[in-house]
Amino acid sequence: MKMPMIKTKLPGPKARALIDIDNKYVSPSYTRSYPFVARKARGLWMEDTDGNLFLDFTAGIAVCATGHCHPQVVDAIKKQADMLLHMSGTDFYYPSQIRLAEKLVSIAPGKKPKKVYFGNSGAEAVEAAFKLARWHTRRELNIAFFGAFHGRTMGALSLTASKTIQKKHYNPLVPGITHIPYAYCYRCPYHLTYPKCDVYCAHWIEDTLFRTTIPPEEVAAIIVEPIQGEGGYVSPPPEFHQTLYRIAKNYGILYVVDEVQSGMGRTGKMFAIDHFDVVPDIIALAKGIASGMPLGALIAMADIMDWEAGSHASTFGGNPVSCRAALATIDLLEKELIANADVQGRRLEQGLRQMQEEHECIGDVRGKGLMLGAELVKDRESKKPAAKLRNAIIAKSFEKGLLLLGCGANTMRFSPALTVSADEIDACLSIIDDVIKALTR
Ligand code: PLP
């Protein structure tokens, strides 16, 4: 089994020198968990500037769906770069954007006609969803969820409710958004137990919110992640989305799903909402869509995407090179990688569940496909969050050559490329097992 190889003290001398320059010139707002300086990569394997070899279970924050530098994606990028780098879909036409819109509509859930808007990032896709919902409904209010992360532009940030640091000193934000509890069953906000609860958290909107504070006929959209990402890889029970959707439809409210992290095959289906048998009105996409090239997309029912020329656009949105990379990515997802995400996701989940049996500190294992989280606790009884232990596991794993990220306050996130092999899963599990043993001995 191929394992990471660490030859220098971390960070190595070249990485150290670059980080010193970074500290001087780059914005201090970034949240680097450990001193990894990437030089080159292929698949799940990454080399740093000092020649150390790492196994990447982050995929660049769930972006490199096809693995780093997949030859088919790189080839598509090179060919497009030779032909046309930019012409702005805002004012002109070009084949790659048109073909990608056609393709995205064909893979989106539901049979009704749809249209696509292109931006450059997840935040821009959410921002566009937010604006489109207002445009189409002419309503001013929105419902979003605690734990949600929708991005950091002012509109998307207003919908975000993940960490206060993300909002500190930025108020006032966009008004009219009410955040409510998500179906976080491991820590049910209402102290109920699924399935006896009958997804009280979803019914609560109709039973309490609409009776006391929010006139439903003024609500434009319910904006929700099918599986919460940054909030802790929280996977709700199926009835959660089904009930929310029914409520939305009862009052002419749009159901907007943010698939920026969960979409593009990561969960073992093209979109995470496909697991829940719900056909949303609007889908926001980014991250995995173009294997690392910047691209955001919004797919909406055609009768909802009814805004007029000039009402929303972006110079770079739907760049030809990113669109070609997305077409190559979707081709790979459809041919083999979604199926692989399902198979290897099960292997990873099973491995984590086995580890949970052995290690008291793993309180919960959850998620779908290759969007899996393991929540760390002080003990199973109190479920007190073990944030320091989570951070220590991630830091120690890095020292052993495994790249991981956290999410939520105390959850380890597993979001490898969808090309991951059984051996790579086993390598990851064996490193984490060793690290947890060493830290909890
Ligand atoms: N929505 C979700 C669900 C996300 O996970 C993220 C980023 O993590 C965003 C939106 C924002 O995406 P970006 O960082 O590309 O703006």
Boltz pocket constraint, residues with backbone or C-beta under 6 A from the ligand:
constraints:
  - pocket:
      binder: B
      contacts: [[A, 120], [A, 121], [A, 122], [A, 123], [A, 124], [A, 126], [A, 149], [A, 150], [A, 151], [A, 152], [A, 225], [A, 229], [A, 230], [A, 258], [A, 259], [A, 260], [A, 261], [A, 262], [A, 286], [A, 287]]
      max_distance: 6.0
